[in-house]
Amino acid sequence: MQENGVWRLALPLALAQALFFLAPLMLLVGTSFATDENLTQASLRAWRDMLGDSFNIMSLLNTLRLGALAVVATTLLAVPLALLHMAAGPRLKRIILLAAILPLLTSVVVRTFSWIVILGREGVINSALIWSGLATSPVALLQTEPGLILALTQIEMPLMLLPLIAATARIDPALLDASVSLGGSLLRTLRRVVLPLALPGLVAGATLVFASAATAFISQSVIGGGRLNYLPAQVWQQAMVVFDWPVAAAMALTLMGSVLMVAGALSLLGRGARHA
Amino acid sequence: MHRLTGADRLVALVIIALAAIGFLILVGPVLIVLVTSFTSSRALRFPPPGLTFRWYLELFDPVRSAQIHVAALNSLLVATLTAISATALATGAALAVARTRAGWARFAEGAFLAPLVLPGIAFGLASLMFFSWLHQPPSLLLLVAGHTMIATPFALRTVGASAAGMDAALLESSAVLGASPWRTFRRVVLPLIMPGVAAGAFLSFVSSLDNVPVSLFLSSAQTDMLPIRLWGMMETALDVRVAAASGVLVTGAFVLLLVMDRAVGLTRRMSV
């Protein structure tokens, strides 16, 4: 383990990533600027099809909105959970942490399936509504945007909760005591002391949730169904059903670019807020 | 202790109520799936009209569920190979980054973690194009290559965290006492970073087992993967065997989680 030769240990991963990660992505970019998947001729057709088509633009905007709504919904529930975790004793702390990790370890397909059972015509919510007399016939929840957002709230919540818990766990309890004993109300202490310190976790969580919800193909297609149009389903459709690979590539890159732009904006926002 | 004012109490109450809803939403669906998997009904009715093991029996029926078994075995094989390759690649890279002060190490670390931020669906499509361009027919090895790219950053983070806490003096002592680099690695480095390596292998395994975006494009009729098969079963006729399969997966994940938590403190490692 000589200091000067140790860099060679990183070589296998660097080579593997160049071959199996970087090269495919470059081919993806190349294909989007070609007439067909064999890269016979350069062409802007795929990008015209992607960006010049109002249906595709609508799908893109729907996808970005879905990601944003998932961030709002997960924040609304994960922030109180993180605060409770901060105030809780070791036993409750452990329970909250396990609750956050358990969904993460049950596959996305299982989590999506559980929401079919909950949102379906004879599912948990409709049974409860009819039993309590709030509804006389089943309410359509599957294949609606609110249903999909509710499902994504659970499916993506660990990605918000774990970074938040990591950030709030580092907050020194003495700071809170100081704020409160100086006469700060609970709300004021949360806003002025806890929120600024938890912000890096919030930004990290928002980035992960946005990226994951916007590209959650299985949840979108199974719970959203055919009536709601999102870009990941269009990518799959173009690649595996229509076999128009240049258009599929242009769509995938549009999705990737939008997600990376939002992630970049969020990280700038987090940095700006910390300096303010 | 100071006295809570009325407004403070209201704020605390709202926080606790929202946290309770959050907890319910996190845990509820998992429990509901477990209960549903024992339903006697052919429909996904909740609460189930009666409880039986029929869907588990059907799931484990070697003839009627043969396709599911093939997909499950493929997934387990790919996940095992992915865990091995991702952990090996990540351990080397993490040691290199942790033991180097030069600026390139920070840059390399960022590049190594890049697959984390990239939408999986774009990478899945890119892999399909790449392998088809190389005229590679679908095979489980291609799936291992794709899954490894997605899984390595998880392993890199856990091994990296362990390697960063390693005392350099121990390595120097080992070398001064005449141990070869390999012996130092086996006897000193590996035991020190073992919790990170084990956690990394576990996370890589789970990430491969659950992978959808890469399998979506790289799997085929011969190399069917479990999540893709289950997705197909959900899209077409809703098959209650999916609930039984979910029951098996949830139980497996829970047992693994408890074991890993006991062994290497996984819950602690995942929240940093």
Interface residues (C-beta under 8 A of the other chain):
Chain A: M1 Q2 E3 V6 W7 R8 L9 A10 L11 P12 L13 A14 A16 Q17 F20 F21 A23 P24 L25 L27 L28 T31 E37 L76 L77 A78 V79 P80 L81 L83 L84 R94 I96 L97 L98 A99 A100 I101 L102 P103 L104 L105 T106 S107 V108 V109 V110 R111 T112 F113 S114 W115 I116 V117 I118 G120 E122 G123 V124 S127 T153 Q154 M157 P158 L161 L162 I165 A166 A169 V180 S181 S185 L186 L187 L190 T207 A211 A214 T215 F217 I218 S221 V222 P232 V235 W236 A239 M240 W245 A248 A249 A252 L253 L255 M256 V259 L260 A263
Chain B: H2 L4 T5 A7 D8 V11 A12 V14 I15 I16 A17 L18 A19 I21 G22 F23 I25 L26 V27 G28 P29 V30 I32 V33 T36 A43 L44 R45 F46 P47 A88 L89 A90 G92 A93 L95 A96 V97 R99 T100 W104 A105 A108 A111 F112 A114 P115 V117 L118 P119 G120 I121 A122 F123 L125 A126 S127 L128 M129 F130 S132 W133 A145 G146 T148 M149 T152 L171 S174 A175 P181 T184 F185 V189 V206 L209 D210 V212 P213 L216 F217 P227 L230 W231 M234 E235 L238 V242 A243 A245 S246 L249 V250 A253 F254 L256 L257 L266 T267 M270 S271 V272
